[in-house]
Amino acid sequence: MIKKCIALMLSLAAAPTFAQSGEGSGRSSPTEPAAINTVCPVGKEPIDGRSFARYKEHRIGFCCPGCESTFVSWDSGRKDAFVSAAVANVPPAARPADPGQRDDAAAEAESQMLASLYPLSVCPVTGKALGSMGAPVVKKYDGREVRFCCAGCVPKFDSDLQASFSKLDKQIVASQLPLYPLQTCVVAGGKLGSMGEPDNFVYRNRLVRFCCAGCRGNFQKDPAKYLQLLDDAVAAQQRADYPLKTCPVSGKPLGSMGEPAEMIVAGRLVRLCCPPCAEEVRKTPGRIVSEIDAARRAASREPEVPQPR
């Protein structure tokens, strides 16, 4: 949920066209079709009408040249997800008259993508810190990311996926429950606990709480919609007492490059000096979450809660 993008350069030379991907970059042209989006996929601000890139048959608009170059660096899966969200459920003839639906879809798609990031800083098999044995090994299971300390842990995890994910889900609940922002069911709206013990459900790598297990089915019909509602609640709850004064990626003071950018990872609000820093958060989500948690404990003098193993 990037709130605002600050222009990262005063001018941008025309970028080359990449024939294999059907992708290019450049300024507005009267012969080009209209962009499929009105809000920047990176900065989440209205597009400036000057910064564009082509992806396959689509023209993507951006709020500044810095976001244009960031989008070009995305992998094809992420670009495809944005394009799909931008045109989801909007007939071509209706697109110019209904930009809000496309923008909401893009935000919801981002919430769903962020929910897939591995939220822990330790290996689910050995409990060792990620990075302690070299670059972590990343594997996706139906879109759900899991990170291992080494390649040898992957077959161990895969040998009994039901047990492995059951253990991992318990770790995720323990990590995210203390900061869960809602006292009501995100689907039904009823008070949590009004129908017995709340149902703690881990969707991909994100804790979602329901008043009853019956709400899982309705959630699964449109998970991106409910994740966006949950993200909004997290931001509203954590923004006022956010524990860091600097960007966890660049180390620069928040506000030094304009209004801080924001995203939600593992139920934590992450504030950045600028939108491009979001790429590093996606590469090392567990490290960022740990840094924010440590700052929160220091600010409140709370004791550290070890991550379950």
C-alpha positions as CSV (number, residue, x, y, z in Angstrom):
1,M,0.0,0.0,0.0
2,I,2.4,2.6,-1.2
3,K,0.9,6.0,-0.4
4,K,3.0,8.4,-2.3
5,C,5.9,8.5,-4.8
6,I,8.5,11.1,-4.9
7,A,10.2,11.9,-8.2
8,L,13.6,10.2,-8.1
9,M,15.0,11.9,-11.2
10,L,14.5,15.2,-13.0
11,S,14.7,13.7,-16.5
12,L,14.7,10.3,-18.0
13,A,16.1,9.3,-21.4
14,A,14.0,7.0,-23.5
15,A,14.6,3.4,-22.5
16,P,15.1,0.6,-25.0
17,T,12.4,-1.7,-26.1
18,F,12.7,-5.3,-25.0
19,A,11.5,-7.3,-28.0
20,Q,11.2,-10.7,-26.2
21,S,8.9,-9.4,-23.5
22,G,7.0,-6.9,-25.6
23,E,8.1,-4.3,-23.1
24,G,9.2,-0.7,-23.5
25,S,9.5,2.6,-21.7
26,G,8.9,6.2,-22.7
27,R,6.8,9.4,-22.8
28,S,3.3,10.0,-23.9
29,S,2.6,9.8,-27.6
30,P,-0.6,10.8,-29.4
31,T,-0.5,7.5,-31.4
32,E,-0.3,5.3,-28.2
33,P,-3.4,3.8,-26.6
34,A,-4.6,5.0,-23.3
35,A,-3.0,3.5,-20.2
36,I,-4.9,0.7,-18.6
37,N,-4.4,2.2,-15.1
38,T,-5.0,5.6,-13.5
39,V,-3.0,4.9,-10.4
40,C,0.7,4.0,-10.4
41,P,1.4,0.3,-9.7
42,V,4.5,1.3,-7.6
43,G,3.8,4.7,-6.0
44,K,0.0,4.2,-5.7
45,E,-0.5,7.9,-6.8
46,P,-2.3,9.2,-9.9
47,I,-0.3,8.7,-13.0
48,D,1.4,11.9,-14.3
49,G,0.5,11.5,-18.0
50,R,4.1,11.6,-19.0
51,S,5.7,8.4,-17.7
52,F,4.7,5.1,-19.4
53,A,6.0,1.6,-20.1
54,R,4.6,-1.0,-22.5
55,Y,4.1,-4.5,-21.3
56,K,2.9,-7.0,-23.8
57,E,-0.1,-5.3,-25.5
58,H,-0.7,-3.0,-22.5
59,R,0.4,0.5,-21.8
60,I,1.1,1.2,-18.1
61,G,1.2,4.7,-16.6
62,F,3.3,5.9,-13.6
63,C,3.3,8.8,-11.3
64,C,7.0,9.5,-11.8
65,P,10.0,8.2,-13.9
66,G,11.5,6.4,-10.8
67,C,8.4,4.2,-10.6
68,E,8.6,3.5,-14.3
69,S,12.1,2.0,-14.0
70,T,11.1,0.0,-10.9
71,F,8.2,-1.6,-12.8
72,V,10.5,-2.5,-15.7
73,S,12.7,-4.4,-13.2
74,W,9.7,-6.5,-11.9
75,D,9.5,-10.2,-13.0
76,S,6.8,-11.2,-15.5
77,G,4.6,-12.9,-12.9
78,R,4.3,-9.7,-10.9
79,K,3.7,-7.6,-14.0
80,D,1.0,-10.0,-15.1
81,A,-0.7,-9.9,-11.7
82,F,-0.9,-6.1,-11.9
83,V,-2.2,-6.1,-15.4
84,S,-4.9,-8.7,-14.5
85,A,-5.9,-6.6,-11.5
86,A,-6.0,-3.4,-13.5
87,V,-8.5,-4.8,-16.0
88,A,-10.3,-7.2,-13.7
89,N,-14.1,-7.3,-14.1
90,V,-14.1,-4.0,-16.1
91,P,-15.3,-4.3,-19.7
92,P,-13.1,-2.3,-22.1
93,A,-15.8,0.2,-22.9
94,A,-16.3,0.9,-19.3
95,R,-12.7,1.5,-18.3
96,P,-12.5,5.2,-18.8
97,A,-15.6,5.8,-16.8
98,D,-14.8,3.5,-14.0
99,P,-11.1,4.0,-12.9
100,G,-11.9,3.4,-9.2
101,Q,-12.7,-0.2,-9.7
102,R,-9.4,-0.8,-11.4
103,D,-7.5,1.1,-8.7
104,D,-9.2,-0.9,-5.9
105,A,-8.4,-4.1,-7.7
106,A,-4.8,-3.2,-8.0
107,A,-4.6,-2.4,-4.3
108,E,-6.3,-5.7,-3.4
109,A,-3.9,-7.6,-5.6
110,E,-0.9,-6.0,-3.8
111,S,-2.4,-7.0,-0.4
112,Q,-2.7,-10.6,-1.6
113,M,0.8,-10.6,-2.9
114,L,2.3,-9.3,0.3
115,A,0.3,-11.9,2.3
116,S,2.3,-14.5,0.5
117,L,5.7,-13.3,1.7
118,Y,7.5,-15.5,4.2
119,P,7.1,-13.5,7.5
120,L,9.7,-15.2,9.7
121,S,13.4,-14.6,10.1
122,V,14.2,-18.3,10.8
123,C,14.1,-21.5,8.8
124,P,10.9,-23.5,9.5
125,V,12.9,-26.8,9.6
126,T,16.0,-26.0,11.7
127,G,15.1,-22.7,13.4
128,K,18.3,-21.2,12.2
129,A,18.4,-17.6,11.2
130,L,17.9,-17.0,7.5
131,G,21.2,-15.9,6.0
132,S,23.3,-17.7,8.5
133,M,24.2,-20.4,5.9
134,G,24.3,-18.2,2.9
135,A,21.4,-16.8,0.8
136,P,18.1,-18.4,1.9
137,V,16.4,-20.9,-0.4
138,V,13.0,-19.8,-1.5
139,K,10.2,-22.1,-2.6
140,K,6.6,-21.4,-3.3
141,Y,3.7,-23.7,-2.5
142,D,0.5,-22.6,-4.4
143,G,1.7,-19.0,-4.2
144,R,2.8,-19.3,-0.6
145,E,6.4,-18.4,0.0
146,V,8.6,-20.5,2.4
147,R,12.3,-19.7,3.0
148,F,14.9,-22.2,4.2
149,C,18.4,-21.8,5.6
150,C,19.8,-24.2,3.1
151,A,18.7,-26.5,0.2
152,G,18.9,-29.6,2.5
153,C,15.9,-28.4,4.5
154,V,13.5,-28.4,1.5
155,P,13.1,-32.2,1.2
156,K,12.7,-32.4,4.9
157,F,9.8,-29.9,4.8
158,D,8.3,-31.6,1.8
159,S,8.4,-35.0,3.3
160,D,5.2,-34.3,5.3
161,L,3.7,-31.0,4.0
162,Q,0.6,-31.3,6.2
163,A,2.7,-31.5,9.4
164,S,5.2,-28.9,8.1
165,F,2.5,-26.3,7.4
166,S,0.7,-27.0,10.6
167,K,3.9,-26.2,12.5
168,L,4.5,-23.1,10.4
169,D,0.9,-21.9,10.8
170,K,1.3,-22.1,14.6
171,Q,4.5,-19.9,14.3
172,I,2.7,-17.4,12.2
173,V,-0.3,-17.2,14.6
174,A,2.1,-16.7,17.5
175,S,3.9,-13.9,15.7
176,Q,1.0,-12.0,14.3
177,L,-1.7,-12.4,17.0
178,P,-0.4,-9.8,19.4
179,L,-0.7,-7.1,16.7
180,Y,-3.9,-8.2,15.1
181,P,-5.9,-5.0,14.6
182,L,-9.5,-6.1,14.6
183,Q,-11.9,-7.1,17.4
184,T,-14.5,-8.1,14.9
185,C,-14.7,-10.7,12.1
186,V,-13.4,-9.3,8.9
187,V,-16.1,-11.2,7.0
188,A,-19.3,-11.1,9.1
189,G,-18.5,-8.1,11.2
190,G,-19.5,-9.8,14.5
191,K,-17.4,-9.4,17.6
192,L,-14.6,-12.0,17.9
193,G,-15.5,-14.4,20.8
194,S,-19.2,-13.8,20.4
195,M,-19.6,-17.3,18.9
196,G,-17.0,-19.1,21.0
197,E,-13.3,-19.1,20.5
198,P,-12.3,-17.1,17.4
199,D,-11.2,-19.1,14.4
200,N,-7.5,-18.3,13.6
201,F,-6.9,-19.0,10.0
202,V,-3.6,-18.6,8.1
203,Y,-4.2,-17.5,4.5
204,R,-0.9,-18.0,2.7
205,N,1.3,-16.4,5.4
206,R,-1.2,-14.0,6.9
207,L,-3.3,-14.4,10.0
208,V,-7.0,-13.8,9.5
209,R,-9.5,-14.2,12.4
210,F,-13.1,-15.1,12.0
211,C,-16.0,-15.3,14.4
212,C,-16.5,-18.9,13.3
213,A,-15.0,-21.4,10.9
214,G,-18.0,-20.9,8.6
215,C,-16.7,-17.6,7.5
216,R,-13.6,-19.2,5.9
217,G,-15.7,-20.1,2.8
218,N,-16.9,-16.5,2.3
219,F,-13.3,-15.2,2.8
220,Q,-12.0,-17.6,0.2
221,K,-14.4,-16.3,-2.4
222,D,-12.6,-12.9,-2.4
223,P,-9.5,-13.0,-0.2
224,A,-7.9,-9.9,-1.8
225,K,-10.9,-7.8,-0.8
226,Y,-10.7,-8.9,2.9
227,L,-7.0,-8.6,3.1
228,Q,-7.2,-5.0,1.9
229,L,-9.7,-4.3,4.7
230,L,-7.3,-5.9,7.2
231,D,-4.4,-3.9,5.8
232,D,-6.3,-0.7,6.2
233,A,-7.0,-1.6,9.9
234,V,-3.3,-2.4,10.5
235,A,-2.2,1.0,9.1
236,A,-4.8,2.9,11.1
237,Q,-3.8,1.2,14.3
238,Q,0.0,1.3,14.0
239,R,0.7,4.6,12.2
240,A,0.4,6.8,15.3
241,D,3.0,5.0,17.4
242,Y,5.2,3.6,14.6
243,P,8.5,2.8,16.3
244,L,11.1,3.8,13.6
245,K,12.1,7.3,12.6
246,T,14.2,6.0,9.7
247,C,13.6,3.8,6.6
248,P,14.5,0.2,7.5
249,V,16.0,-0.2,4.0
250,S,18.0,3.0,3.3
251,G,18.4,4.3,6.8
252,K,17.3,7.7,5.7
253,P,14.9,9.7,7.9
254,L,11.3,9.2,7.2
255,G,10.0,12.3,5.5
256,S,13.3,13.3,4.0
257,M,12.1,12.4,0.6
258,G,8.5,13.5,1.1
259,E,5.6,11.6,2.6
260,P,6.7,8.2,3.7
261,A,5.6,5.2,1.6
262,E,3.7,2.4,3.4
263,M,3.1,-1.3,3.0
264,I,1.8,-4.1,5.2
265,V,4.0,-7.2,5.8
266,A,3.0,-9.9,8.3
267,G,0.5,-7.7,10.0
268,R,3.1,-4.9,10.5
269,L,3.0,-1.5,9.0
270,V,6.3,-0.8,7.2
271,R,7.1,2.8,6.5
272,L,9.8,3.7,3.8
273,C,11.5,6.8,2.6
274,C,10.4,6.2,-0.9
275,P,8.5,3.6,-3.0
276,P,11.5,1.9,-4.6
277,C,12.6,0.7,-1.2
278,A,9.6,-1.7,-1.2
279,E,11.6,-4.0,-3.5
280,E,14.1,-4.7,-0.7
281,V,11.3,-5.4,1.7
282,R,10.0,-8.1,-0.6
283,K,13.4,-9.6,-0.8
284,T,14.0,-9.8,3.0
285,P,10.6,-9.6,4.7
286,G,11.6,-11.5,7.8
287,R,14.6,-9.2,8.5
288,I,12.4,-6.1,8.1
289,V,9.7,-7.5,10.4
290,S,12.3,-8.4,13.0
291,E,13.8,-4.9,12.9
292,I,10.4,-3.3,13.4
293,D,9.5,-5.7,16.2
294,A,12.8,-4.9,18.0
295,A,12.1,-1.2,17.7
296,R,8.6,-1.6,19.1
297,R,9.9,-3.6,22.1
298,A,12.6,-1.0,22.8
299,A,10.0,1.8,22.7
300,S,7.6,0.0,25.0
301,R,10.3,-2.0,27.0
302,E,8.4,-5.2,26.2
303,P,10.4,-8.4,26.7
304,E,11.4,-10.3,23.5
305,V,9.2,-13.2,22.6
306,P,11.3,-15.9,21.0
307,Q,10.0,-17.2,17.6
308,P,8.6,-20.7,18.0
309,R,10.6,-23.6,16.6
